[in-house]
Amino acid sequence: MSDAPFPARPDGPPQHYLGGIALRLLAMVSLSLMFVLVKKIDAAGIHVVESLFWRQALVLPFLLAWVMATTGLSSLKTRRIGAHARRMLMGLAGMACNFGAMILLPMAEATTISLSVPIFAVLFAALLLGEATGWQRWSAVIVGFVGVLVVLDPLSSFADGFGGMHGVGTLVALTGAIMTALITIAVRDLGRTENAATIVFWFSLLSMIPLGIALPFVITPHDGHEWLLLIGLGFLGAVVQMSLTGALRLAPVSVVIPMDYSSLLWAIAAGWWFFGTLPADTTWVGAPLIIASGLFIAWREHRRHIDRPKEVAA
């Protein structure tokens, strides 16, 4: 594939497929590093609500600088503040679950469960939006669910009564995947009238309201090392969001989405390097089924020429 930019679309920026792929890969690496910081911040005794606050607050200046350098502040105007508020509430719930899953589970296992989002997205699109879903995509959904069940290992979990951090972590991770899938439905609706940067901006800004109200009840004093962790969390969050958005400006959704599955490789590497953990045997078995299901769904989306906004908040 040539690395020369593709011709410009009449209604969009010039297309550069390799650039879009590179940005998507950067987003996945940054996401894994961000979750490393999530685990280290938790180990430092910082409440997850405070982590969420600084993650969102520190994204805003980076995002504003990027918007000013590209589309301009006028692009952030919206007439759908209610829809953004609903998306914010769902987004915070999903992000809290994803943070919690990373805290409670090994990184590779939590990441594998999060990769089931496209599977749930197909299910919800059919149930909530009435989208036509043929036998091929339903087959992919079933294969993906089998992979999820293998990773969750429900027989062992039921035997333990879902007790302990691992059992709770699997439920939190699964809830996070379901919430993220629901968020894709909300983002798809917002994407009819809003660009990706506008969606990210209002999500980050509006989330300051509930997080700001809760912050005084959980905030604690921090030393220099802890502040560096929190600043790094916000910086990596900005890199993730801007890379995701930039990737979709340079290449179609169907080209960049398969890069998301590289996150499992980065999670395995980061988990081993920083925490000395490797995936459980069930993860090695279930992950290929989930990835194959997700890739097939992405391919079918491309074949059916469906242009769906991808969730850009980590």
NORTA-V412518 format. One record per residue. N is the residue number from 1. PHI is phi in whole degrees, 0 to 359 (* if undefined). NEAR is the number of other C-alpha atoms within 8 Angstrom. D_CENTER is the distance of its C-alpha to the mean C-alpha in Angstrom with 2 decimals. Layout:
n = (N:N)
phi = (PHI:PHI)
near = (NEAR:NEAR)
d_center = (D_CENTER:D_CENTER)
//
This chain:
n = (1:2:3:4:5:6:7:8:9:10:11:12:13:14:15:16:17:18:19:20:21:22:23:24:25:26:27:28:29:30:31:32:33:34:35:36:37:38:39:40:41:42:43:44:45:46:47:48:49:50:51:52:53:54:55:56:57:58:59:60:61:62:63:64:65:66:67:68:69:70:71:72:73:74:75:76:77:78:79:80:81:82:83:84:85:86:87:88:89:90:91:92:93:94:95:96:97:98:99:100:101:102:103:104:105:106:107:108:109:110:111:112:113:114:115:116:117:118:119:120:121:122:123:124:125:126:127:128:129:130:131:132:133:134:135:136:137:138:139:140:141:142:143:144:145:146:147:148:149:150:151:152:153:154:155:156:157:158:159:160:161:162:163:164:165:166:167:168:169:170:171:172:173:174:175:176:177:178:179:180:181:182:183:184:185:186:187:188:189:190:191:192:193:194:195:196:197:198:199:200:201:202:203:204:205:206:207:208:209:210:211:212:213:214:215:216:217:218:219:220:221:222:223:224:225:226:227:228:229:230:231:232:233:234:235:236:237:238:239:240:241:242:243:244:245:246:247:248:249:250:251:252:253:254:255:256:257:258:259:260:261:262:263:264:265:266:267:268:269:270:271:272:273:274:275:276:277:278:279:280:281:282:283:284:285:286:287:288:289:290:291:292:293:294:295:296:297:298:299:300:301:302:303:304:305:306:307:308:309:310:311:312:313:314)
phi = (*:292:263:282:300:284:302:291:282:302:245:205:286:301:267:217:298:294:296:297:296:297:294:294:295:300:298:290:296:297:297:296:295:298:288:299:295:303:291:291:296:297:296:279:87:272:295:297:296:293:301:297:300:290:300:284:297:281:290:304:298:296:294:297:298:292:295:298:277:241:270:89:297:297:290:272:295:214:247:236:297:296:295:294:295:296:296:296:297:294:295:295:297:295:294:298:294:294:297:299:297:293:287:272:240:301:302:296:291:297:294:300:296:294:288:278:306:301:294:293:298:297:299:290:297:288:282:265:255:68:290:292:229:283:296:293:289:297:297:296:298:297:301:297:295:299:298:299:297:297:294:291:50:297:298:293:294:296:298:270:67:53:276:77:296:293:297:295:299:295:293:295:297:294:298:298:295:295:297:296:295:296:297:298:293:296:292:299:294:297:295:293:232:240:276:297:297:295:297:295:299:291:298:294:292:294:292:296:292:293:291:294:293:279:304:301:277:233:291:227:295:231:272:301:296:293:295:296:298:292:295:299:299:294:296:294:300:294:299:300:293:289:291:299:294:296:299:285:280:262:210:296:305:295:278:268:302:303:294:300:286:292:301:293:296:293:293:297:296:293:298:289:291:269:234:67:247:233:300:291:302:295:292:298:278:282:302:300:293:295:295:298:297:296:294:293:299:298:295:294:300:296:295:271:56:263:261:246:298:267:297:256:270:284)
near = (2:3:8:5:8:8:6:8:8:4:4:7:8:10:12:12:13:7:11:15:13:9:12:15:11:10:13:14:10:12:13:12:10:12:11:11:12:13:10:9:13:11:7:7:6:11:9:10:11:12:13:11:12:12:14:14:12:12:13:12:8:10:11:10:8:9:11:9:7:6:8:9:9:6:7:9:7:7:4:6:7:6:8:12:10:8:12:13:9:11:13:9:10:13:11:12:12:13:11:12:14:14:10:10:12:12:12:13:12:13:12:13:12:12:12:14:11:10:14:12:12:11:9:12:11:11:8:6:7:7:7:5:8:6:6:6:12:9:8:13:13:8:11:16:11:10:14:13:10:12:14:9:9:8:6:7:12:8:7:8:7:10:9:6:8:10:12:11:12:12:8:12:15:10:10:16:16:10:12:11:13:11:12:12:11:9:13:11:7:11:10:6:5:9:7:10:10:12:12:11:12:10:13:13:11:9:12:11:8:7:12:9:7:9:11:7:5:9:9:5:4:7:6:6:7:10:9:8:11:13:11:10:14:14:12:12:15:13:10:15:13:11:12:12:11:10:15:11:11:13:14:9:11:10:9:14:10:10:11:10:10:10:13:10:8:11:12:12:8:13:15:10:7:7:7:7:7:9:11:7:6:11:13:9:11:14:12:9:12:16:11:9:13:14:9:10:12:11:9:9:11:9:7:6:6:7:6:6:10:8:7:9:7:7)
d_center = (27.89:29.24:27.32:29.15:27.27:27.40:29.52:28.16:27.28:29.61:26.91:24.35:24.16:25.57:23.58:23.02:21.27:21.41:20.15:17.08:16.48:17.18:14.73:11.86:13.17:13.49:9.84:9.22:12.28:11.46:8.20:10.64:13.29:11.47:11.13:14.77:15.69:14.15:16.52:19.34:19.15:19.46:22.30:23.94:24.23:21.98:20.70:17.00:17.77:19.16:16.18:14.03:16.95:17.32:13.69:13.96:17.64:17.58:14.98:17.55:20.39:18.49:17.00:20.50:22.18:20.11:20.77:24.42:24.74:23.41:23.61:25.36:24.93:26.48:23.41:21.67:24.29:23.38:25.49:22.78:22.17:22.28:19.45:17.36:18.49:17.49:13.97:13.97:15.26:12.76:9.84:11.73:12.41:8.94:8.10:11.58:11.20:8.35:10.67:13.57:12.66:12.44:15.70:17.45:16.67:17.05:13.96:14.55:15.02:11.96:9.85:12.17:11.75:7.96:9.11:11.23:8.99:11.24:14.18:13.77:13.01:16.37:18.07:17.20:18.05:21.33:22.11:21.10:21.64:24.36:22.98:25.25:23.87:26.34:27.27:25.41:21.93:23.08:24.23:20.89:19.34:22.13:21.66:17.98:19.03:21.72:19.32:17.31:20.75:21.87:19.06:19.59:23.33:24.41:28.10:27.84:25.63:28.13:30.95:29.58:28.87:25.21:26.75:25.64:22.35:21.22:21.94:20.28:17.21:16.91:17.30:14.72:12.11:13.30:13.25:9.61:8.98:11.69:10.57:7.22:9.77:12.13:10.04:10.05:13.76:14.14:12.50:14.73:17.61:17.00:16.69:20.31:21.57:19.01:17.53:13.96:15.23:17.02:14.13:12.24:15.68:16.68:13.57:14.23:17.97:18.34:16.32:19.09:21.51:20.54:19.25:22.46:24.59:23.26:23.31:27.13:27.16:24.92:25.38:27.52:29.33:27.69:29.39:28.65:26.48:24.20:23.94:22.99:20.12:18.92:19.52:17.67:14.60:14.92:15.81:12.94:10.54:12.75:12.81:9.09:9.31:12.75:12.22:9.68:12.28:15.13:14.29:14.50:17.75:19.25:18.54:17.91:14.73:16.58:17.23:13.89:11.61:13.62:12.70:9.22:11.52:13.00:10.34:12.65:15.57:14.35:13.47:16.95:18.60:17.18:17.98:21.42:22.17:21.24:21.82:24.01:22.04:21.66:20.06:22.32:24.45:22.66:19.35:21.31:22.67:19.75:17.11:19.22:19.58:15.89:15.35:18.56:17.68:14.40:16.35:19.21:17.33:16.02:19.65:21.07:19.02:20.50:23.90:23.94:23.03:20.36:18.50:15.32:12.96:9.42:6.73:6.76:5.87:3.93)
//
